[in-house]
Amino acid sequence: MKNVAANAFPISFVFVKVKYAEPPIAVKGTSRMIFDFKFWRYFANQGELIHNLHNSEMRNFNRRLVWILVLGLLVFALREIWGMNTASLTPYLSSGMTDVYTLARWTSLAGTLLWAGVYLAFHSYAVAFLFHKIAKMPWRAALVMQTYVLSLLVIEKALIFLLFAVPGVTLSVSIFSFGPLAATFLDMPFLTYFFNQLTIFTALIIAIQYRYVRSFTKISPKVILFVLILLHIAAALLVASLDFVPLDDMLNDFTRGGAGVE
């Protein structure tokens, strides 16, 4: 058994190396090189992907992006079906208003899927478009960059969902963020929400964006890093501020035709 195990490792290692180092191929009748985009192969090898984007044309990318978008929708749907962020609907059930509760849950699911579509489209196509226009990145490179950014966001949400679903509890802060630490030492909800937006996945996203922007633009690396950090801090401040906007009350006032006058 020891000899079998000893022999198995070099074989598997060679197999991985051959698959991993598969070079771009030439398109018949042209001088162009083309490579297949494989999400997991390049997930931990962004350097090879960036090199291929510089020197070759890519195929089979859209199909992988669609799969990520579908998985993102599925994660949002499962979170909603499980009951995350639906505590406000519980009074309908406890009051015996089963039909109203069922309708509210279906409506909430539809709204969640609609929001998920906006969220996924923004972090993929919209942000890629902004990098393409403002930083002058090639569109394809910007979209590939944001595809990996989006995948990290989906993975983060999926992990949080699993960690909440298994014990059957939820928290108002992410365990991957500085939110729990801020809630322990700071008695300011705004700062808790702000630090809750800064996670280990935020650092990974900044690292990916920095590498791609540096590789496909002539902007100074120091400027790139400074601007990216500043943008993510500004986004965290914006999201934390929105947590204090009474959207539910505003929606109720709108559906009733405006706020009541006393």
Secondary structure, 3 states (H helix, E strand, C coil): CHHHHHHHHHHHHHHHHHHHCCCCEECCCCCCEEEECCHHHHHCCHHHHHHHHHHCEEECHHHHHHHHHHHHHHHHHHHHHHCCCCHHHHHHHHCCCHHHHHHHHHHHHHHHHHHHHHHHHHHHHHHHHHHHHHCCCCHHHHHHHHHHHHHHHHHHHHHHHHHHHCCCCCCCCCCCECHHHHHHHCCCHHHHHHHHCCEHHHHHHHHHHHHHHHHHCCCCHHHHHHHHHHHHHHHHHHHHHHCCCCHHHHHHHHHCCCCCCC
